């Protein structure tokens, strides 16, 4: 039987195309436009080719921000993932306290980013902040506004406070899906606590754990609001991560060309990492035969 | 290996049980002989798994003691009891190979490597997995995984007992037969005490020397398949064992005769005075359709199941099934049913009453 060809059907996807064009393609192309041209206002553009990209790729400022960004993501992943797993393993499995734990754990996740920043900004202040004041009382020289290390510690502790719950809750969900028989079999087989974790809990958590790592990596790699509110990228540029640097460049200095080139590369890096994660995850699923 | 004794055992999942209905297991005293092959049979929710988990130590009973031999193990951990247990759904360690899965219980007990190797090979051959020993357990089919679980249950030779909790539920019917035969063979070879939980009477009757029938948290009968068939101790056993189950008819017992709505049925023995609700039970196999001898029966339906036919009818207002041998014509002339007198059991409040003379 011959299939009827009716090209009018294409009109049916037109509304979607229009929406996507206005929501994604046109804004993105505007950025591309800025990245490839120089402009002095008045909507006058001068073609510069890949000059902005070259400038950005060789820029020391960007290299430093990227280095800080990678270090930051690595540190918070190294803390939040094991800590999240540890908390999930120790949360009550059912009953009243399980609910209490879940609510308490979910609380930090519900606070707007800006507010988290403000909380820690005040919390850490040496003059009026609960943390800053008592650290000073104890004789610890802590001041996140002029010591880079203190600033880093503050930003990292804040992120751990804010986001470890996410890892813990995801792992908890993974753990809850393990049938009781597995633990019973392990008891019959005289498996050690470590063996139970290594051979039962970890494999069953692997799927959600990957999602948790992906989410935490992406979010931390794009982090802006919280460190901006607490340290504003300082002292100096010691906590200036990629997003903060980008905003400084685009909005502060109004260097639209380099900032646009920067944005595109930033976007591509995140896309690449997400793709790698996606591939790893689908391979894992295949291996499980799902 | 040891004899397992349950003393005054009872279990409730409620923290503060109020009365008998809160108990998943009603108080019981039982002895399981060393080296016996037992099947624990009953419908879902009757407490089979609870009892099994108490024996294995996964569950601590609310009251009573569990003894292995002469040792009180009520408070002992599962690992200390040295038992093996196979669960209803396959439990395998996904990231390990089949070989490591089978070796796991032995390695955890610090066995010698050479011994582990030999023993794993032996078990693998038995469950027919010796060719895929080095494959990861993840991605195997459900019945392959369950075979690994069975293998892991049997890999230790020195266990006090091996407990099976409906282990063949997920396995193909033809494979079921094969595995059950292997379990039986294993039992004969090593003489482990085996307790096998199931709700499938065929499985129970073919596997076990002794079948323990449970009903509503109680062990209602412990006996050989023949005992269960000929003299069910409780109407539930009569109904649950057999296909179709025993016919149960309300009747009044006077001496050697049962009276059903005016009709008299001779019994094989005389009974003393009985109190409570009295019933008679007769297996369909011992009912014979006749042309006028016995009680009038209204035939509703005839089912041909191949080797015989099941005649479903009604006698004195109660449903009665009769098994008619293949080849015997079932026609309109057959209007009556005769119960073989010495095969009739008498029940008072659902429990079997022994005849006054003492003969069964």
Contacts between the chains, C-beta under 8 A, distances in Angstrom:
chain1	res1	chain2	res2	distance
A	179	B	89	6.7
A	179	B	91	7.8
A	181	B	87	4.3
A	181	B	88	7.3
A	181	B	89	6.1
A	181	B	91	5.2
A	182	B	91	5.4
A	184	B	53	7.6
A	184	B	56	7.9
A	184	B	58	5.0
A	184	B	78	7.7
A	184	B	85	7.1
A	184	B	87	6.9
A	184	B	91	8.0
A	185	B	85	7.2
A	185	B	87	6.2
A	185	B	91	4.1
A	185	B	149	7.5
A	185	B	152	7.8
A	187	B	57	7.9
A	187	B	58	6.6
A	187	B	77	7.4
A	187	B	78	4.3
A	187	B	79	6.4
A	188	B	56	6.6
A	188	B	58	7.9
A	188	B	78	5.6
A	188	B	79	7.6
A	188	B	83	6.8
A	188	B	84	6.2
A	188	B	85	4.7
A	188	B	105	7.7
A	189	B	104	5.6
A	189	B	105	4.3
A	189	B	108	5.9
A	189	B	152	6.9
A	190	B	79	4.2
A	190	B	105	6.7
A	190	B	108	4.3
A	190	B	109	6.0
A	191	B	104	7.2
A	191	B	108	5.8
A	192	B	108	7.2
A	195	B	108	7.2
A	199	B	93	4.4
A	199	B	94	8.0
A	199	B	95	6.3
A	199	B	96	6.4
A	199	B	104	8.0
A	200	B	93	6.9
A	203	B	93	7.7
A	203	B	94	4.9
A	203	B	95	4.8
A	203	B	138	7.9
A	204	B	94	7.9
A	287	B	138	6.6
A	287	B	139	6.8
A	288	B	94	7.6
A	288	B	138	5.7
A	288	B	139	6.6
A	289	B	138	7.0
A	289	B	139	4.0
